[in-house]
Amino acid sequence: MVDLLKLRSAFAELSPAEPRLFSAPGRVNLIGEHTDYNEGFVLPIAANLRTFVAAGHRTDGQVLVHSMDLDQTASFSLNEYAGGSLTDSRSWVSYIQGITHILGAAGLTLGGANLAIASDVTIGAGLSSSAALEISVGFALAEMAGLEISRLDLARVAQEAEHVFVGTHSGLMDQLTATFAEKNHAMLIDCRSLQVRQIPFELPTSAIAICDTRVKHALVSSAYNERRRECEHAVQLLREEKPDVCALRDFEIDDLKLVEALPEAERRRARHVITENERTIQAAQALAENDAAKLGELMVRSHESLRDDFEVSCRELDIMFELALNQDGISGARMMGGGFGGCTINLVSQAKLEIFTERMTEGYQQATGMLPVITVVQADHGVSELFV
């Protein structure tokens, strides 16, 4: 857990003023992977792993920011357009520059800020540390400046900042989760209409265990953007049969048989998205009915589809997945996030958590030589100001 006293102390190195405190959560997606940018459905929760920001005013148009986790301090001018990339040594600053620039371009006047940041959300593990950073900083800046911006617009600002300044053409799921999540609820998000259905997360005998493979994924340098391009190309070809539709969510499995010119790679990508949307809708119903067994079954099928059709898994994720399925008390498991590393999400019996953790740690270390990090998470609330 972030030590708020240490966060205040870090802020005191930037400014003698008393800061305001804000936080936004990481994201754990129960099911619905690579469906968001295909205008489909996702079923995330906000995790009780959060990014915290201590923030104070400046009036000189400068942003001075310190990352406690990286022990780095940086500054930039609000009048400066600086892009950056994930390979840039200042990449973490790019997210903050992006937020401030997009807010300013939208006509929202910012005077500058001192920011101290600390986080529980592991970077590169598929828990959306980037959205937690973007939303916590964006919310802090808007609140301090008295800006009237809706939570939906804040989520869109954060998404645009990630597109323009970081280069990851992600969907909106992570930012929506960080802004709209309710405690002890999952969110069924329609990524076309952006309608959110809050579903009580009530599986009293089950726990969510996140198993970090310790393989960091970098979505810009991975095949993430390539997968998105393949989905878009599949839509172009499939529209020969259905010209009035515009996204993979609009197609059915049988439609894939109608277009002979559809390359095999695009066919598999489309098959994953179509079936994953179906699984996500079924999973939301299972959760509403407190059916852990059904939810777990759908999670397993999701991993298999991500591994075989979307091809975004890796050796370590598959090892973690197979290890989990051999444990007592497991309802389901799958890789989580964009892929190519990061975490698996596991639905585990509360009574078997301790032995699950022990056996997963031992088995994964034997198979890979690495010690995993296993964390039990709960469904938390979205971005907020702290009054402590």
DOPAKE-272040 format. One line per field, with one value per residue (C-alpha): residue number from 1; y, x, z. Coordinates in nm, 3 decimals, always signed. Each point is the difference from the previous one (the first is absolute). Example, Ala and Ser with C-alpha at 12.3 -4.5 7.8 and 13.67 -1.06 7.14 Angstrom:
! DOPAKE-272040
i 1;2
c2 -0.450;+0.344
c1 +1.230;+0.137
c3 +0.780;-0.066
! end
This chain:
! DOPAKE-272040
i 1;2;3;4;5;6;7;8;9;10;11;12;13;14;15;16;17;18;19;20;21;22;23;24;25;26;27;28;29;30;31;32;33;34;35;36;37;38;39;40;41;42;43;44;45;46;47;48;49;50;51;52;53;54;55;56;57;58;59;60;61;62;63;64;65;66;67;68;69;70;71;72;73;74;75;76;77;78;79;80;81;82;83;84;85;86;87;88;89;90;91;92;93;94;95;96;97;98;99;100;101;102;103;104;105;106;107;108;109;110;111;112;113;114;115;116;117;118;119;120;121;122;123;124;125;126;127;128;129;130;131;132;133;134;135;136;137;138;139;140;141;142;143;144;145;146;147;148;149;150;151;152;153;154;155;156;157;158;159;160;161;162;163;164;165;166;167;168;169;170;171;172;173;174;175;176;177;178;179;180;181;182;183;184;185;186;187;188;189;190;191;192;193;194;195;196;197;198;199;200;201;202;203;204;205;206;207;208;209;210;211;212;213;214;215;216;217;218;219;220;221;222;223;224;225;226;227;228;229;230;231;232;233;234;235;236;237;238;239;240;241;242;243;244;245;246;247;248;249;250;251;252;253;254;255;256;257;258;259;260;261;262;263;264;265;266;267;268;269;270;271;272;273;274;275;276;277;278;279;280;281;282;283;284;285;286;287;288;289;290;291;292;293;294;295;296;297;298;299;300;301;302;303;304;305;306;307;308;309;310;311;312;313;314;315;316;317;318;319;320;321;322;323;324;325;326;327;328;329;330;331;332;333;334;335;336;337;338;339;340;341;342;343;344;345;346;347;348;349;350;351;352;353;354;355;356;357;358;359;360;361;362;363;364;365;366;367;368;369;370;371;372;373;374;375;376;377;378;379;380;381;382;383;384;385;386;387;388
c2 +0.000;+0.353;+0.186;+0.330;+0.159;-0.073;+0.135;+0.324;+0.017;-0.044;+0.282;+0.221;-0.023;+0.170;+0.255;+0.112;+0.022;-0.264;-0.232;-0.145;-0.379;-0.198;-0.361;-0.221;-0.381;-0.254;-0.225;-0.373;-0.129;-0.309;-0.072;+0.184;+0.042;+0.190;+0.063;+0.362;+0.154;-0.225;+0.173;-0.310;-0.087;-0.019;-0.098;+0.169;+0.091;+0.273;-0.161;+0.116;+0.078;+0.373;+0.289;+0.294;+0.362;+0.279;+0.320;+0.373;+0.318;+0.186;+0.319;+0.009;-0.250;-0.265;-0.356;-0.141;-0.370;-0.259;-0.376;-0.171;-0.344;+0.096;+0.258;+0.243;+0.365;+0.178;+0.329;+0.140;+0.304;-0.011;+0.188;-0.276;-0.274;-0.300;-0.341;-0.277;-0.375;-0.309;-0.033;+0.356;+0.025;+0.256;-0.224;+0.024;+0.378;-0.040;-0.113;+0.315;+0.229;-0.160;+0.063;+0.364;+0.065;-0.157;+0.183;+0.326;-0.069;-0.050;+0.359;-0.077;+0.248;-0.153;+0.215;-0.266;-0.253;-0.171;-0.375;-0.286;-0.344;-0.349;-0.318;-0.355;-0.086;-0.204;+0.148;-0.230;-0.271;+0.054;+0.181;+0.329;+0.201;+0.254;+0.073;+0.022;+0.260;+0.190;+0.016;+0.083;+0.284;+0.126;+0.000;+0.177;+0.273;+0.054;+0.014;+0.241;+0.231;-0.016;-0.134;-0.139;-0.324;-0.311;-0.334;-0.127;+0.293;-0.058;-0.362;+0.113;+0.254;-0.275;-0.231;+0.271;+0.077;-0.364;-0.009;+0.322;+0.014;-0.368;-0.169;-0.276;+0.002;-0.147;-0.014;+0.188;-0.283;+0.084;+0.369;-0.067;-0.247;+0.244;+0.269;-0.178;-0.310;-0.066;-0.190;-0.370;+0.016;-0.112;+0.213;-0.138;+0.267;+0.031;+0.152;+0.139;+0.184;+0.035;-0.110;-0.153;-0.260;-0.039;-0.364;-0.087;-0.214;-0.254;-0.324;-0.050;-0.322;+0.115;+0.230;+0.168;-0.081;+0.187;-0.193;+0.222;-0.192;+0.271;+0.028;+0.365;+0.080;+0.315;+0.036;+0.252;-0.219;-0.320;-0.119;+0.188;+0.262;-0.269;-0.196;+0.311;+0.051;-0.363;+0.045;+0.314;-0.181;-0.288;+0.246;+0.151;-0.342;-0.117;+0.312;-0.136;-0.219;+0.245;+0.352;+0.173;-0.105;+0.146;-0.221;-0.365;+0.005;+0.015;-0.337;-0.359;-0.309;-0.115;+0.328;-0.110;-0.278;+0.244;+0.188;-0.228;+0.282;+0.031;-0.093;-0.268;+0.239;+0.247;-0.287;-0.115;+0.352;+0.056;-0.337;+0.090;+0.337;-0.141;-0.289;+0.215;+0.240;-0.296;-0.125;+0.342;+0.032;-0.351;+0.080;+0.308;-0.219;-0.261;+0.267;+0.140;-0.353;-0.052;-0.296;-0.031;-0.329;+0.145;+0.317;-0.213;-0.217;+0.309;+0.135;-0.321;+0.016;+0.365;-0.091;-0.277;+0.240;+0.269;-0.258;-0.178;+0.250;+0.340;-0.124;+0.245;-0.244;-0.106;-0.298;+0.141;+0.089;-0.348;-0.162;+0.205;-0.086;-0.375;+0.001;+0.166;-0.253;-0.278;+0.156;-0.093;+0.265;+0.170;+0.103;+0.171;+0.174;+0.197;+0.249;+0.360;+0.320;+0.063;-0.305;-0.088;-0.009;+0.136;-0.187;-0.274;+0.044;-0.296;-0.072;-0.201;-0.143;+0.213;-0.319;-0.101;+0.335;-0.079;-0.333;+0.148;+0.273;-0.246;-0.245;+0.265;+0.165;-0.330;-0.127;+0.322;+0.038;-0.357;+0.054;+0.343;+0.076;+0.310;+0.074;+0.119;+0.268;-0.113;+0.259;-0.039;+0.296;+0.131;+0.217;+0.364;+0.342;+0.240;+0.323;+0.218;+0.262;-0.113;+0.202;-0.123
c1 +0.000;+0.114;+0.112;-0.188;+0.232;+0.297;-0.197;-0.063;+0.369;+0.094;-0.236;+0.157;+0.327;-0.183;-0.207;-0.059;-0.376;-0.241;-0.093;-0.334;-0.002;-0.158;+0.004;-0.116;-0.006;+0.166;-0.221;-0.064;-0.196;-0.203;-0.056;-0.024;+0.351;+0.077;-0.372;-0.002;+0.156;-0.226;-0.306;-0.089;-0.055;+0.230;-0.054;+0.261;+0.022;+0.211;+0.268;+0.083;+0.347;+0.017;+0.213;+0.012;+0.074;+0.085;-0.069;+0.038;-0.037;+0.260;-0.064;+0.305;-0.118;+0.244;-0.067;+0.249;-0.055;+0.174;-0.048;+0.063;+0.008;+0.269;+0.167;+0.004;-0.101;-0.085;-0.149;-0.150;-0.185;-0.369;+0.090;+0.237;-0.119;+0.221;-0.106;+0.219;-0.025;+0.021;+0.368;+0.070;+0.167;-0.269;-0.285;-0.189;-0.004;-0.155;-0.329;-0.012;+0.103;-0.268;-0.273;+0.097;+0.031;-0.334;-0.176;+0.153;-0.089;-0.360;+0.000;+0.043;+0.238;+0.260;+0.235;+0.260;+0.043;+0.231;-0.063;+0.136;-0.107;+0.013;-0.174;-0.093;-0.075;+0.283;+0.132;-0.010;-0.208;-0.325;-0.170;-0.026;+0.249;-0.010;-0.373;+0.033;+0.274;-0.185;-0.332;+0.143;+0.211;-0.272;-0.259;+0.241;+0.080;-0.365;-0.114;+0.275;-0.080;-0.374;-0.054;-0.340;+0.075;-0.216;+0.146;-0.066;+0.188;+0.285;+0.020;+0.011;+0.273;+0.209;-0.054;+0.101;+0.310;+0.103;-0.060;+0.186;+0.278;+0.072;-0.101;-0.226;-0.330;-0.199;-0.373;-0.177;-0.056;+0.286;-0.083;-0.374;+0.074;+0.228;-0.270;-0.335;+0.067;-0.210;+0.125;-0.098;-0.129;+0.113;-0.078;-0.147;+0.109;-0.139;+0.302;-0.212;-0.270;+0.221;-0.295;+0.105;-0.198;+0.114;-0.025;+0.041;+0.308;-0.137;+0.196;+0.041;+0.201;+0.226;+0.301;+0.181;+0.371;+0.227;+0.315;+0.272;+0.232;+0.267;+0.018;-0.058;-0.201;+0.058;-0.309;+0.147;+0.298;-0.207;-0.249;-0.288;-0.034;+0.052;-0.295;-0.213;+0.095;-0.086;-0.344;-0.060;+0.107;-0.235;-0.287;+0.083;-0.019;-0.307;-0.191;-0.015;-0.280;-0.138;+0.076;-0.217;+0.206;+0.325;+0.158;+0.067;-0.272;-0.254;+0.096;-0.081;+0.218;-0.183;+0.092;+0.364;-0.088;-0.140;+0.320;+0.251;+0.254;+0.028;+0.361;+0.041;+0.154;-0.285;-0.251;+0.139;+0.014;-0.363;-0.103;+0.152;-0.175;-0.339;+0.014;+0.151;-0.292;-0.237;+0.199;-0.003;-0.378;-0.036;+0.250;-0.196;-0.308;+0.194;+0.128;-0.351;-0.109;+0.301;+0.107;+0.376;+0.025;-0.147;+0.210;+0.311;-0.080;-0.035;+0.333;+0.175;-0.150;+0.107;+0.363;-0.006;-0.138;+0.256;+0.277;-0.109;-0.202;+0.128;+0.353;+0.081;+0.104;+0.357;+0.175;-0.013;-0.371;-0.082;+0.205;-0.185;-0.335;+0.069;+0.134;-0.319;-0.229;+0.176;-0.069;-0.280;-0.266;+0.055;-0.311;+0.176;+0.313;+0.120;+0.258;-0.102;+0.081;+0.147;+0.223;+0.366;+0.061;-0.162;-0.246;-0.255;-0.328;-0.121;-0.336;+0.091;-0.187;+0.060;+0.068;+0.280;+0.176;+0.299;+0.081;-0.071;+0.257;+0.260;-0.038;-0.016;+0.315;+0.186;-0.117;+0.069;+0.347;+0.087;-0.122;+0.150;+0.258;-0.200;-0.200;-0.350;-0.182;-0.347;-0.249;-0.360;-0.210;-0.347;-0.234;+0.067;-0.140;+0.112;+0.196;-0.059;+0.148;+0.123;-0.088;+0.246
c3 +0.000;-0.074;+0.311;-0.016;+0.258;-0.227;-0.295;+0.188;+0.088;-0.365;-0.092;+0.268;-0.195;-0.289;+0.189;+0.362;-0.066;+0.124;-0.290;-0.102;-0.038;-0.283;-0.112;-0.288;-0.022;-0.220;-0.209;+0.017;-0.297;+0.081;-0.369;-0.332;-0.143;-0.322;-0.040;+0.116;-0.310;-0.208;+0.152;+0.200;+0.365;+0.302;+0.364;+0.222;+0.366;+0.156;+0.218;+0.350;-0.135;-0.059;-0.121;+0.243;-0.086;+0.243;-0.192;+0.047;-0.206;-0.201;-0.193;-0.228;-0.262;+0.121;+0.113;+0.251;+0.066;+0.216;-0.030;+0.332;-0.161;-0.253;+0.226;-0.292;-0.027;-0.324;-0.110;-0.317;-0.121;-0.083;-0.316;-0.107;-0.233;+0.071;-0.120;+0.128;-0.035;+0.212;-0.091;+0.115;+0.343;+0.088;-0.112;+0.329;-0.043;-0.346;+0.156;+0.215;-0.284;-0.212;+0.257;+0.051;-0.373;-0.093;+0.285;-0.121;-0.364;+0.112;+0.125;+0.368;+0.160;+0.229;+0.202;+0.075;+0.279;+0.246;+0.003;+0.210;-0.116;+0.153;-0.108;+0.100;-0.364;-0.149;-0.325;-0.302;+0.167;-0.190;+0.289;-0.191;+0.199;-0.283;+0.035;+0.379;-0.049;-0.273;+0.183;+0.344;-0.142;-0.234;+0.278;+0.236;-0.252;-0.088;+0.362;+0.103;-0.291;+0.062;-0.351;-0.089;-0.183;+0.003;+0.095;-0.350;-0.150;+0.246;-0.114;-0.363;+0.076;+0.159;-0.297;-0.247;+0.204;-0.020;-0.375;-0.079;+0.257;+0.064;-0.323;+0.131;-0.188;+0.285;+0.053;+0.275;+0.250;+0.235;+0.028;+0.043;+0.277;+0.180;-0.009;+0.034;+0.212;+0.311;+0.302;+0.006;-0.358;-0.343;-0.305;-0.320;-0.247;-0.350;-0.173;-0.283;+0.194;+0.312;+0.210;+0.331;+0.190;+0.360;+0.113;+0.371;+0.050;+0.245;-0.008;+0.376;-0.020;-0.285;-0.017;-0.288;+0.000;-0.241;-0.093;-0.143;-0.233;+0.047;-0.380;-0.080;-0.307;-0.202;-0.215;-0.241;-0.085;+0.008;-0.259;+0.166;-0.272;-0.263;+0.141;-0.019;-0.364;-0.076;+0.156;-0.206;-0.318;+0.083;+0.030;-0.341;-0.164;+0.191;-0.095;-0.354;+0.135;+0.257;-0.127;+0.260;+0.304;+0.125;+0.270;+0.082;+0.267;-0.284;-0.148;+0.085;-0.033;-0.311;-0.173;-0.003;-0.244;-0.254;-0.088;-0.174;-0.029;+0.378;+0.091;+0.265;+0.254;-0.034;+0.014;+0.335;+0.141;-0.096;+0.142;+0.336;+0.017;-0.101;+0.248;+0.275;-0.023;+0.041;+0.300;+0.163;-0.021;+0.143;+0.276;+0.105;+0.034;+0.197;+0.237;+0.045;+0.096;+0.230;-0.215;+0.058;-0.189;-0.319;+0.025;+0.046;-0.301;-0.218;+0.128;-0.105;-0.348;-0.023;+0.067;-0.258;-0.260;+0.085;-0.022;-0.318;-0.205;+0.107;+0.073;+0.278;+0.269;+0.081;+0.156;+0.353;-0.017;-0.130;+0.276;+0.262;-0.160;-0.009;+0.356;+0.123;-0.169;+0.191;+0.341;+0.238;+0.044;-0.337;-0.193;-0.288;-0.119;-0.300;-0.116;+0.056;-0.185;-0.342;+0.015;-0.059;+0.376;+0.311;+0.219;+0.010;+0.186;+0.202;+0.165;+0.309;+0.297;+0.309;+0.197;-0.240;-0.037;+0.219;-0.161;-0.345;+0.062;+0.127;-0.286;-0.271;+0.134;+0.019;-0.338;-0.187;+0.150;-0.097;-0.355;-0.067;+0.268;+0.097;+0.313;-0.085;+0.195;+0.105;+0.123;+0.111;-0.112;+0.070;-0.206;+0.089;-0.092;-0.270;+0.018;+0.304;+0.228;+0.341;+0.307;+0.261
! end
